[in-house]
């Protein structure tokens, strides 16, 4: 969708604003707009995390003082570098919890 808006925006800018400017300046401005679109897309793509929901059976590790141990254990279980874990549900009777783990692909 971003590319559609960029194309429409470039078309409108070329028709309205740059009517009296030479071709070279229009070309430079269009290249700047397109390159900024690509750069911003790459920046947002690098800062995104993927998530996965798991059932975790050791609720003792969910305490705040065990956070680093929990992340290490989740990393070894999942085989991914887990950056953050979010507790979505805890069942104390069964001793299990639902976690959402976040990692970079």
C-alpha positions, -999 to 999 in steps of 0.1 A, spaced: 0 0 0 28 24 7 41 21 -28 6 30 -42 5 61 -21 41 70 -31 32 67 -68 1 88 -64 19 113 -43 48 117 -69 22 121 -97 4 148 -78 36 166 -68 49 165 -104 16 178 -118 10 206 -94 41 218 -76 69 212 -102 51 225 -133 76 252 -139 108 234 -128 132 218 -152 132 180 -158 164 174 -139 151 189 -106 119 168 -110 140 137 -115 161 144 -84 131 150 -62 114 119 -74 145 98 -67 147 113 -32 111 103 -25 115 68 -38 148 62 -20 133 75 13 105 50 8 129 21 5 150 33 34 120 37 57 107 2 47 141 -14 56 142 4 90 107 -8 99 115 -43 87 146 -46 109 128 -36 141 100 -61 139 98 -92 160 80 -125 153 60 -142 180 50 -177 188 26 -190 215 38 -220 236 26 -239 267 52 -238 294 51 -263 323 74 -248 349 55 -219 365 83 -214 391 104 -198 363 77 -171 357 88 -151 387 105 -117 380 138 -127 396 141 -157 371 136 -136 340 170 -142 325 169 -179 333 134 -181 317 146 -164 285 176 -188 283 154 -218 288 129 -207 262 157 -200 238 171 -236 243 136 -251 240 125 -232 209 159 -230 191 155 -193 186 170 -163 203 141 -153 225 142 -116 233 110 -112 253 83 -134 268 47 -124 276 26 -144 300 -9 -147 286 -25 -173 309 -15 -192 341 -32 -223 354 -19 -229 389 -39 -261 394 -23 -278 364 10 -260 368 11 -247 332 11 -214 316 6 -200 281 35 -178 269 40 -156 239 76 -155 230 92 -128 208 123 -133 186 140 -120 156 139 -142 125 
